[in-house]
């Protein structure tokens, strides 16, 4: 027998709240527990916040338990009010189903779905065809409105107005747990800490209707040392889909996390052994960069594969340790006509996606944050000429300290 997976999850900092800690601990001591985590397909890619849940599923699976990844094809049509001050956008069935397919592919990189070792189910299969009267009669009596209104997820929304549509969400999520318990003998629901109220709803529903044991466990949300959610950049969320967040940008996100967050991220987002993580925790000052490089490589390897992670690592080393040049760096081609016409650097940088607008590019120039071949460009109207390109027909533009871009004459 290996270690109890509860100890592993606790040691790595995943666990936040448990409905029945001692019983859950004892249950997880023997393999064969079916558990589920829900994912609402509100986008066509999972993001870094979901990745924590995927890692939990993987740890649990390695300990001999069976993950059920529940896709919210039905609940996504209502929208979860948890942690939100506004109502979610309504989505079509086609969009939701497409997003579910995208999720399945991404999860398969971390969780093994072969031969029934893990299941993917879609609550649209049972929620979309529910008879409302039957549902109310069957499930409604087990929920107290007074108690529901004290739940954290509803408190925030009550101030602005909670629609009856969203008020149903807890009943639907609880019904999911009840349904999975009946069909797959699932007796444990896991989720982020913001799901605590909804999870308790399901646990209590099964215990009341079936007189059977059911449990819930929540995990810490991925936050930085200041308590803010991680996985957001100036460009938006950090996605697992390389078309939405390029592999190099994904790698760089982890390479540049704050010193205070590196060890936490290593524990939650990699499979590096704890002994090794504890060694990294001893590093101070500039040596912490070694831990950041390892973190970035390991997370990228899990999500995008080893080859992509090695390429991102090499590109980063070339750019930041070899004077800003790399075979794999982002490149914009320029024709002789572009250069002859006296095209301004600000326009080129907007075309290359380095800045969103010419105004933004010029402001950065005024602040001395734009470099051409390592020389500050202070002239906002600077026009590129042949002399800016080296013998290989290349010039390197840099924004701030970390964004490098190659211009190539064709």
N, C-alpha and C positions, 0 to 999 in steps of 0.2 A: 504493500500500500504506500502510495506517495503521500505527500503532505495534503492536509485538508485545503481545498482551494479557497475557503473562507480566509484562512491565514495568509495565503498568497495575496488575495485581493486587499486585505487589511494592511499588510506590510507595504504594499505598493501605493497605498493612499486612495484606493477607489471608493471604499465604503463610507457612506454618510449616515444613513438611517436604516434600521431593520425593524420589521413589525414584531418578530419573535426571535431574537438573536440566538438563544440557546437551541431552540428547535431547528432553526435553519442550519446552524453549525453542525448539529448532529446528522441532519438529513444529507448535507453536502459531503459528509465523511465517507459515504458509500456512493459509488458511481451509479448512473442511471436516472438522474433527476431531469425531468423535462421542464424547461423554463422558457419564458418568452420576454422579448423586448420589442416595443412598438416603434415604427418609423413612419412618420407621416410624409408621403411623397409630394411635398409642396414645391419641389424643384427637380430638375432632371439630373441632379448629382447630389451625392452626400457631401457634407462638409466636415471640417475638422472636429466640430462638436460631436457629430455622430461617431467619429473614429474611436472615441473613448469607449462607447458602447460596443463597438466591434471588437475592440481589444478584450473587453470583459467576456464577450461570447467566446473568444478564442481561448482565454485562460480556462473558462468553465469546460469547454469542449475537450481540452487537453487533459482535464481531470476526469473525463469519462461521462460528462453530462451532455444532454442533448439540447442545443439551442433551437428555438423557434423564432425566426425573424418575422414579425408580423408587419406586413405592409398595410398602411392605413388607407386603402382604396375607398373605404366607406367613410371613415372619420375625417379624411381630408376634404370631404364634401361639406363638412360642418365647420371644422377649424377649432383647434385647441386654444382656449383663452389663456392658458398658463403662461405667465411671464410676459404678457402682452398688454398694452394699453389700448390697442386698436383692434378692430375686427379683421380677421383674415379675408383675403380675396376668395371669392367663389371660383372653383375650377371645374372644367368640363371632365366628363368621364374619360374621354380620349386622352387628355393631357395627363390625368392621374395615372392611367394604365401605362402610358409611355414612361412616365417617371419611375413607376414600379420596376419596369424592365431594366432601366438604367441602374437602379439600386442593386438589383440582383447581381449584375455583373461585378460591381465594385465590391460587394460583400464577399464574393467568392475568393477574393485575394487573401482574406484573413480567416474566413470560416470555411471548413470543408463540408460541402453539401452533398458529397457522393454517398450513395448507398444508404440514404436516410439518416446519416450521422448528424444532419441538421436539416431543418425544414424551413421553407419560405411559404407563408400563407398570406392571403389577402383578405382583410375583413370586409371588403366590398362583396365577397362571395356570400356572406350571410347578412350583412347590414343593409345592403341595397334593396333586398327583397322582403325585409321585415314588415309584418302587418302591425301598424301603429297601435291599434286597439289591443291586440294580443300582447304586444311588447309592454304597454302601459300596465295592463292587468298583471302580467307575470313579474315584471321588474320593479315597477313604480312603488309598490307598497314597502319595499325594502330600503327606500331612501327617504331621509328626513330633510325637508327643504331648509328647516332651521339650521340643521347641522351643515348642510352643503354651503350655506351662505357664509359660514365661518371659515371655509377653506381658503387658504392663501390665494389660490389661483383665481377665485371669484372676487375676493376683496378689492383687488386693484381695479377690476373692471366695473365694479358696482358704482364707483365714483363717476365714471363717464357714461355708464349705461350698459348693462349686460343684456344681450338679446336672449330670447327664449331658445333660439337655435343653439347658442353656445352653452346655455344652461344644461342642455341635453348631453353635452359632451361626456361628462363624468359617467352618466348612465351607460352610454355607448361603450366607453373604454372598460367599464366594469363588466359589461355584458361580454366583451371580447374575452376577458379572463375566464368568465363562467363557461363560455362556448369552448375555449381551448382546454379547459379542465375536463369537460365532458368528452370531447372528441380525442384528445391526445394525452389525457392524464397529466396535464400541465398544472403544477401546484405552486409555482414560484414566478412572480413577475418582477422584472428588474427595469430600472429606468433612471433618468437624471433626477436630481433632487427636486426639480420643479414639478415632478410627476407624483410626489408623495400623496397628495389628497386623492388623486385619481386611482392610485394603486391601492390605497386603503379601501376605497369604494369597492374594488373588485374582490379583495380579500374578504371583506365582510359579507358581500353578496354570496360568495361560494359557501362560506361558513353558515350563513342563515338558510340558504336554499338546499344545500346538499349535506349539511352537518358534517362537512369534510374539512380536513386541514388545508389551508392555503396561506401563502406567505408573500411578503413584499420586501424588496431591498432596493435602496436608492444609492446612487453614486454622486460623488462631487462633480459639479459642472467644471469644465475646463476654464479656470480663471487665472489671471496673473496675480502677482503678489499684492496688487491693489484691489483685488476682488472684481476686476472687470473681465468680461468674457473674452477669451482668447479666440484667435481664428478670424480676426477682422483686420483688414489693411485699408489704406487710403482708397484702394480700388474695389473694396467690398470684401465679401467672405473668402476664406481660403478653402477652395473646393478640392475634392479628390479627383475630379475629371481634369486631365491635362489640357483639354481644350478651353476650360474655363479658368484654371490657374496653371500656367505652364510649369513643367517639372522644375526648371531652374528657379522660378519664383517661389515655388513650394519649398524647395531646398533652402533658399535664402531666408524664407520666413523663419524657419527653425534655427538657421545659422545665426540669426540676429535677435533671438529672444533675449529678454533681460537676464542678467546674471542670476537674479533671484529666482527665476523660473526654470532654469535648465534642469535641475535635479528632479523637480516635480514632473516635468515633461518626460524625462527619461523613464521614470517609474510608470507613468500612465500610458505612454505612447510607443514604447519599445519593449523588446523581449530581453534586453541586456540583464544579466543576472544581478541580483541585489548586491552581492559582494563587490562587483565591479563598479556599480553605481556609487556605492559608499566610498570607494577610492576616488572617484571623480568629485565627490562632494567635498573632499579635502583641498581641492585646488583653489587657489585665490588669484586675484588680479588678472593679469593677461593670460595666465595658464588656463583660466576658465574657457578660453577660446577652444581648447582641445576638446572639452566636454561638449561645446556647442557644435563643433564639426561632427563629432560622433553622433550626437542627437539627430542632426540634420540628415546625415547619411542613413542612419537606421530607420527613421520614419519614412524617408523617401524610398528606401529599399522595400519596405513592407507594402507601401501604396503603389509604387510604380515599377518595382522590380530592380534587381541588382544592377543590371546594365545601365538603366536610366539614372540610378543613384550615383554610379561611378562617373558617368558623363557630367552630371551636375556638379559633383565634387571637383572634378578636374577643371571644369569651366570656372568655378569659383576661385580655385587656386591660381589659375592662369590670370584671371582678371585682377584679383586683389593681392597676389603675391608676385606676379610677373609683369608688372607695369601695364595692366589693362588690356592685354591681348589674349585671345583664345580662339581656337579653331571653331568652337561651337557657340561663340557669342552672337547676340542678335545683330543682324546686319541689314542695312538699307542700301540698295543700289542706286547710283546716280549716273545719269548719262552726261556725255560731254556737253550736250545742249543745255542741260540743267545748270552746269557750272558756268558755261559761256554766257548764259542769260543773267548771271549775277544773282542767283537765288539766295535769299537770306537764310542764315543759319536757323533763325527762329522758325521759319516755315518748314525747313527740313526736319527739325526736331518734332514739330507737330505731326507732319506726315509719318514720321517713324514711330509715333505713339509715345514719345518720351514725355510730351506735355499735351494737355487736353486742348489748349488754345494758345494762340500767338501771344495774347496778353500775359498768360501765366509764364510763358517762356521768357518774355521780356522782363517781367518782375524778378525772375530768378537771376537773370543777367545783371540787373541793377544790384542785386544782393551778392554779386560775385560768386554765384553758385554754378556757373556753366563754364566748362573747360573744353578747349579744342586742342588735342595733342598735348594735354597737361598744362596748357597756358590759359589763364582766366580770360574769358571774352567779356569785356565791359561794354563794347559797342552793341547796342540793341539792334542796330540795322546791319550788322556785320554780314557781308556777302562772301560766300565761299569762292575760292579761286584755285587754279591748278596747283599753286605753291603750297596749299594746305595738305596735299596728298603725297604720301611717300613713294618710293620707287615701285612698290607693289600696288600703287593706286588706292591706298587706304588712309583713312583719317579716323581718329578715335574721339568721339564726343562723350563728355561725362557730365552728369547732373549730380551735384552734391558729391558725397564720398562714395556712393555705392552703385549708381546706375551708369553702366558703360554701354556704349553703342558704337558699332563700326559703320562707317560710310565707305562704300566701295565704288570706285569709278569703273563703269562698264562701257 
